[in-house]
Amino acid sequence: MAVQAKTREERMATESIGKLMASMTLPAILAQIINILYSIIDRIYIGHMEGVGANALTGVGVTFCITVFISAFSAFISNGAAPLAAIWLGKGDRERAEKILGNSVSFLLICTLVLMAFFYVFQRPLLYLFGASDATISYAIDYLSIYLAGTLFVEMALGLNAFIICQSQPRTAMFSVLIGAVANIILDPIFIFGFHMGVKGAAIATVISQGLSAAWVVSFLMGKKSSLKIRRSCMRLEGKVLSSVFSLGISPFIMNATESFISIVLNHGLQAYGGDMHVGSLTIMQSIMQLFSAPINGFTQGMTPIVSYNYGAQNFDRVKKLYRWMIGMCFGFRFLTTATSMIFPQFYAGFFTNETELVALTGKVMPVFMAGMLVFGLQNGIQPTFLALGQAKISLFIAVLRKIILLIPLALILPRFVGVMGVYYAEPISDAISATTATLLFVGNIRKILSKEALAKIQ
């Protein structure tokens, strides 16, 4: 098994790039698309509930702030620990890679306990703070109270699946997502409409589905087919291991956690300057952005371990070819999908609601809100490249620039001058500036990063 695993991993350094990209990224892309259906399908069904669809959709949309924050801790591991494990596999140190996996499991278990306790106690005041109103709060609490019961499933399924991919087994990783997503698609209408449970039914279906995904991932990583195994001896937390994981994982964590804070700021501003209908429009647009981001996230998730492995093996020429593909594909896909949403905004809005007023409002604001995404594909490709190469500080700066330095202040300041549209303007301005900055940083640093001296500094 050890020899077979080593051969399977070494193909990342020897197989033709086109064939390798297809085998590693296509399952990951499909997995991400399927995974995003968890929330998308929930929102489509909820938005079409007779008589209460708009308020129910808005209420569930407000919980997005909390669910994204919870998943940010799994991103700490999937985008921080897994690439680091791939680098050590490339260096030939499997024991170090397994310590990273074991410490990651322990970290996620601790996070689960803390997050569940905190949000169960403070969910009502937080939901009001995040943009809920008296008309939508009951739907938000109904959904979140049940969703929180599945926190462990979220952390394990999303956080550990990347360790399967970094072993060059993307199809196996895809099945973990496929199992849960198919279950969710089947269970949603049964619980929502068949059992007349509404929003609660959507949450129950989600928790059951995530539980199935988590069971698949954990059982695989403890089984014979995994070359990296969850071992009790590796689960004891070690400061050196955690510090290396944190240094690389802090950037994707901030990217995801600040997405939650951004939703808070945007929801609050839209509620204050516009009302429930504007909060509902944001829920729809965020859903569409998630849908467009899923293939990109899958592509970069599949490419990242290839880049990391070859970087660890000092195959720098191969690394150059890989990151050029990654950045080019991300930019092209993001540009095309964004353009369609700006040209046909009401078409996309119609998937989530049949409320004429909400569709019309979304059609008006979506071309503005999405405009910066025309160039954001550059950052979508550059940031995971930095992560794959172990460049935590640069990746962290890019994440902080877009969301904390630019978007949040702009969303707070602009509405004071131009009203509710100022909230929508903040997104494209920050996206365009951040993507431009990321590109300049990449051009200025990549030669220096691709050196034995830079590789030696990664611990």
NORUR-V8249 format. One record per backbone hydrogen bond with DSSP energy under -1.0 kcal/mol. NH is the residue of the N-H (numbers start at 1). CO is the residue of the C=O. E is the energy in kcal/mol with one decimal. If there is no record, write none. Layout:
# NORUR-V8249
NH & CO & E
NH & CO & E
This chain:
# NORUR-V8249
5 & 1 & -2.7
6 & 2 & -2.2
7 & 3 & -2.3
8 & 4 & -2.2
9 & 5 & -2.2
10 & 6 & -2.4
12 & 9 & -1.8
13 & 10 & -1.9
15 & 11 & -2.4
20 & 16 & -2.7
21 & 17 & -3.0
22 & 18 & -2.0
23 & 19 & -2.2
24 & 20 & -2.2
25 & 21 & -3.0
26 & 22 & -1.4
29 & 25 & -3.3
30 & 26 & -2.6
31 & 27 & -2.4
32 & 28 & -2.3
33 & 29 & -2.5
34 & 30 & -2.6
35 & 31 & -2.6
36 & 32 & -2.3
38 & 35 & -1.7
40 & 36 & -2.2
41 & 37 & -2.4
42 & 38 & -1.4
43 & 39 & -2.3
44 & 40 & -2.4
45 & 41 & -2.5
46 & 42 & -2.7
47 & 43 & -2.8
49 & 46 & -1.8
53 & 49 & -1.6
56 & 52 & -2.8
57 & 53 & -2.7
58 & 54 & -2.1
59 & 55 & -2.6
60 & 56 & -2.4
61 & 57 & -2.1
62 & 58 & -1.7
64 & 61 & -1.0
65 & 62 & -1.3
67 & 63 & -2.6
68 & 64 & -2.4
69 & 65 & -1.1
70 & 66 & -2.3
71 & 67 & -2.0
72 & 68 & -1.2
73 & 70 & -1.1
75 & 71 & -1.7
76 & 72 & -1.4
78 & 74 & -3.1
79 & 75 & -2.1
82 & 77 & -2.1
84 & 80 & -1.1
85 & 81 & -2.6
86 & 82 & -2.2
87 & 83 & -2.1
88 & 84 & -1.9
89 & 85 & -2.0
90 & 86 & -2.2
91 & 87 & -1.5
93 & 88 & -2.8
97 & 93 & -1.4
98 & 94 & -2.1
99 & 95 & -1.7
100 & 96 & -1.8
101 & 97 & -1.8
102 & 98 & -2.7
103 & 99 & -2.5
104 & 100 & -1.7
105 & 101 & -1.9
106 & 102 & -1.8
107 & 103 & -2.2
108 & 104 & -2.2
109 & 105 & -1.9
110 & 106 & -1.9
111 & 107 & -2.3
112 & 108 & -2.1
113 & 109 & -1.6
114 & 110 & -2.0
115 & 111 & -2.8
116 & 112 & -2.3
117 & 113 & -1.8
118 & 114 & -2.2
119 & 115 & -2.4
120 & 116 & -2.0
121 & 117 & -1.4
122 & 118 & -2.0
123 & 119 & -1.0
126 & 122 & -2.0
127 & 123 & -2.5
128 & 124 & -2.0
129 & 125 & -2.2
130 & 126 & -2.1
131 & 128 & -1.2
132 & 127 & -2.5
137 & 133 & -2.3
140 & 136 & -1.8
141 & 137 & -2.5
142 & 138 & -2.3
143 & 139 & -1.9
144 & 140 & -2.7
145 & 141 & -2.5
147 & 143 & -2.2
148 & 144 & -2.5
150 & 147 & -1.7
151 & 148 & -1.8
154 & 150 & -2.0
155 & 151 & -2.4
156 & 152 & -2.4
157 & 153 & -2.5
158 & 154 & -2.3
159 & 155 & -2.1
160 & 156 & -1.8
163 & 160 & -1.5
164 & 161 & -1.2
165 & 161 & -1.4
166 & 162 & -2.2
168 & 165 & -2.3
169 & 164 & -1.1
173 & 169 & -1.6
174 & 170 & -2.3
175 & 171 & -1.9
176 & 172 & -1.1
177 & 173 & -1.1
178 & 174 & -2.8
179 & 175 & -2.6
180 & 176 & -1.1
181 & 177 & -2.7
182 & 178 & -2.5
183 & 179 & -1.7
184 & 180 & -2.2
185 & 181 & -2.5
186 & 182 & -2.0
187 & 183 & -2.9
188 & 184 & -2.6
191 & 187 & -2.8
192 & 188 & -3.1
193 & 189 & -1.7
194 & 189 & -2.2
195 & 190 & -2.0
197 & 191 & -2.0
198 & 192 & -1.7
200 & 197 & -1.2
202 & 198 & -1.5
203 & 199 & -1.9
204 & 200 & -2.4
205 & 201 & -2.3
206 & 202 & -1.8
207 & 203 & -2.4
208 & 204 & -2.4
209 & 205 & -2.1
210 & 206 & -2.6
211 & 207 & -2.1
212 & 208 & -1.7
213 & 209 & -1.8
214 & 210 & -2.6
215 & 211 & -2.2
216 & 212 & -1.8
217 & 213 & -2.2
218 & 214 & -2.6
219 & 215 & -2.2
220 & 216 & -2.0
221 & 217 & -2.4
223 & 220 & -1.5
230 & 221 & -2.2
234 & 231 & -1.4
235 & 232 & -1.2
242 & 238 & -2.8
243 & 239 & -2.4
244 & 240 & -1.6
245 & 241 & -2.1
246 & 242 & -3.2
247 & 243 & -2.2
248 & 244 & -1.2
249 & 245 & -3.1
250 & 246 & -1.9
253 & 249 & -2.1
254 & 250 & -2.5
255 & 251 & -2.5
256 & 252 & -2.1
257 & 253 & -3.6
258 & 254 & -2.6
260 & 256 & -1.0
261 & 257 & -1.6
262 & 258 & -3.0
263 & 259 & -1.9
264 & 260 & -1.9
265 & 261 & -2.5
266 & 262 & -3.2
267 & 263 & -3.0
268 & 264 & -2.6
269 & 265 & -2.5
270 & 266 & -2.8
271 & 267 & -2.5
272 & 268 & -2.4
273 & 269 & -2.6
274 & 270 & -2.1
275 & 270 & -2.4
279 & 275 & -1.5
280 & 276 & -2.4
281 & 277 & -1.7
282 & 278 & -1.8
283 & 279 & -1.8
284 & 280 & -1.8
285 & 281 & -2.4
286 & 282 & -3.0
287 & 283 & -1.7
288 & 284 & -2.0
289 & 285 & -2.5
290 & 286 & -2.3
291 & 287 & -2.1
292 & 288 & -2.3
293 & 289 & -2.1
294 & 290 & -1.6
297 & 293 & -3.2
298 & 294 & -2.5
299 & 295 & -2.5
300 & 296 & -2.8
301 & 297 & -2.2
302 & 298 & -2.1
303 & 299 & -2.0
304 & 300 & -2.7
307 & 303 & -2.4
308 & 304 & -2.9
309 & 305 & -2.7
310 & 306 & -2.2
311 & 307 & -2.2
312 & 308 & -2.7
313 & 309 & -1.9
314 & 311 & -1.4
315 & 310 & -3.0
316 & 314 & -1.4
319 & 315 & -1.8
320 & 316 & -2.0
321 & 317 & -1.6
322 & 318 & -2.1
323 & 319 & -2.6
324 & 320 & -1.8
325 & 321 & -1.7
326 & 322 & -2.3
327 & 323 & -2.5
328 & 324 & -2.2
329 & 325 & -2.5
330 & 326 & -1.9
331 & 327 & -2.3
332 & 328 & -2.3
333 & 329 & -2.3
334 & 330 & -2.3
335 & 331 & -2.4
336 & 332 & -2.0
337 & 333 & -2.4
338 & 334 & -2.1
339 & 335 & -2.1
340 & 336 & -1.7
341 & 337 & -1.6
342 & 338 & -1.7
343 & 339 & -1.7
344 & 340 & -2.6
348 & 344 & -1.4
349 & 345 & -2.3
350 & 346 & -1.9
351 & 348 & -1.4
352 & 349 & -1.5
353 & 349 & -1.1
359 & 355 & -2.3
360 & 356 & -2.3
361 & 357 & -2.3
362 & 358 & -2.4
363 & 359 & -2.2
364 & 360 & -1.4
365 & 361 & -2.0
366 & 362 & -2.3
369 & 365 & -2.7
370 & 366 & -2.5
373 & 370 & -1.7
374 & 371 & -1.7
375 & 372 & -1.3
378 & 375 & -1.6
380 & 376 & -2.0
381 & 377 & -1.5
382 & 378 & -2.3
383 & 379 & -2.5
386 & 382 & -2.3
387 & 383 & -2.1
388 & 384 & -2.7
389 & 385 & -1.6
390 & 387 & -1.8
391 & 386 & -2.9
392 & 390 & -1.4
395 & 391 & -1.8
396 & 392 & -2.6
397 & 393 & -2.2
398 & 394 & -2.1
399 & 395 & -2.0
400 & 396 & -2.6
401 & 397 & -2.8
402 & 398 & -1.9
403 & 399 & -1.7
404 & 400 & -1.6
405 & 400 & -2.4
406 & 401 & -1.6
407 & 402 & -2.3
408 & 403 & -2.0
410 & 406 & -2.3
411 & 407 & -2.6
412 & 408 & -1.3
413 & 409 & -2.4
414 & 410 & -2.3
416 & 413 & -1.3
417 & 414 & -1.8
418 & 414 & -2.3
419 & 415 & -1.7
422 & 419 & -1.8
423 & 420 & -1.3
425 & 421 & -2.3
426 & 422 & -1.4
429 & 425 & -1.6
430 & 426 & -2.0
431 & 427 & -2.3
432 & 428 & -2.2
433 & 429 & -2.0
434 & 430 & -2.3
435 & 431 & -2.3
436 & 432 & -1.9
437 & 433 & -2.3
438 & 434 & -2.5
439 & 435 & -1.9
440 & 436 & -2.0
441 & 437 & -2.4
442 & 438 & -2.1
443 & 439 & -2.4
444 & 440 & -2.0
445 & 441 & -1.2
446 & 442 & -2.1
449 & 445 & -2.0
450 & 446 & -1.9
451 & 449 & -2.1
455 & 451 & -2.0
456 & 452 & -2.1
458 & 455 & -1.5
